[in-house]
């Protein structure tokens, strides 16, 4: 989730230091020791079924490795992260051996991104799916001392194959210890039995279950969960979008929740200063039965209705949450004394969905929406498509039209020369 509560915390810290003014930074840091670092253990299924090629034309294992690389690049500073595998080593048929096949691939602690990526790159789909033992191992990896927040993120493509050690019961036992540990589960193209088991595991500890079928969905969701571990106290602010931009609520950087009717458009307003980059993402949850083939659209538009940039995503019934995002860097203005030229630009954010439901399903209340807004320093050299106006549409249309015109003139000129030469 594109959110920066950490940035806000840093700003608040700087303001507090300036207010005190009389003490050096080292003394202030000594007087206010930092709290325990949040701890996350990523638990990855490496069982034989991960060879199945049904995620973006590649195997589930390949998709998971790619997602892990993206996630490891985005781990916030101060988060202690580890990686545990299940089903990575034993290819045989002995249940007693296969159901013990879980190990700590990378210890929970300060992250060395290169070392962690190298460890993940060596994994090959191999054996069983001992989810229960893996959860017990992950809980031990995270430890029970102190008040640090702890989160297990389980990524698997199937249900546990090592009962009677029921992973739901394991999750309940972990929750009963009161060690501030949450388990989130992600199912790769899950069937109904897998969906039910992973939902049970997550609900036992107050976590979430997400079904995914694309690599980018997996990357985005795991990154969101790691960010949530870094900012465990962040709660969405309830808001209500409007039917048009002119009536939309003014929102600041943060996390917002809303409900949107089926096939509805909702608007929100954000002020962006020159030199800032607007980052926004939205997730819409299917909390009831819905028809297949749906999508979510997030657009940034000027107050005059001109589109700046958009993001969209489509689903086909196998995901419970569908997300999209966008980025809009606003360039710095030239140095000037004219305050009007440095004024903030009001950007209208439109959230739309194309969900529908069978006649037997109630459509009220609306679908749950989670909107994240962040404002960060814009890059020195804009590389985002929106910076060049391509997201506005008419630039691209103009380039294509000009290219077609030039190509037509050249072809006509060459044809005339060929005709002259042939005569």
Secondary structure as GFF3:
##gff-version 3
##sequence-region A 1 423
A	DSSP	alpha_helix	5	20	.	.	.	ID=ss1
A	DSSP	alpha_helix	25	31	.	.	.	ID=ss2
A	DSSP	beta_strand	39	45	.	.	.	ID=ss3
A	DSSP	three_ten_helix	48	51	.	.	.	ID=ss4
A	DSSP	beta_strand	53	55	.	.	.	ID=ss5
A	DSSP	beta_strand	58	59	.	.	.	ID=ss6
A	DSSP	alpha_helix	60	73	.	.	.	ID=ss7
A	DSSP	beta_strand	80	86	.	.	.	ID=ss8
A	DSSP	alpha_helix	95	98	.	.	.	ID=ss9
A	DSSP	beta_strand	102	109	.	.	.	ID=ss10
A	DSSP	alpha_helix	113	121	.	.	.	ID=ss11
A	DSSP	alpha_helix	131	142	.	.	.	ID=ss12
A	DSSP	beta_strand	150	156	.	.	.	ID=ss13
A	DSSP	alpha_helix	167	176	.	.	.	ID=ss14
A	DSSP	beta_strand	181	188	.	.	.	ID=ss15
A	DSSP	alpha_helix	192	204	.	.	.	ID=ss16
A	DSSP	beta_strand	209	212	.	.	.	ID=ss17
A	DSSP	alpha_helix	215	230	.	.	.	ID=ss18
A	DSSP	beta_strand	237	238	.	.	.	ID=ss19
A	DSSP	three_ten_helix	245	247	.	.	.	ID=ss20
A	DSSP	beta_strand	249	250	.	.	.	ID=ss21
A	DSSP	beta_strand	254	260	.	.	.	ID=ss22
A	DSSP	beta_strand	265	272	.	.	.	ID=ss23
A	DSSP	beta_strand	276	285	.	.	.	ID=ss24
A	DSSP	beta_strand	294	302	.	.	.	ID=ss25
A	DSSP	beta_strand	307	315	.	.	.	ID=ss26
A	DSSP	beta_strand	321	329	.	.	.	ID=ss27
A	DSSP	three_ten_helix	339	342	.	.	.	ID=ss28
A	DSSP	beta_strand	345	353	.	.	.	ID=ss29
A	DSSP	beta_strand	367	377	.	.	.	ID=ss30
A	DSSP	three_ten_helix	385	388	.	.	.	ID=ss31
A	DSSP	three_ten_helix	390	392	.	.	.	ID=ss32
A	DSSP	alpha_helix	394	422	.	.	.	ID=ss33
###
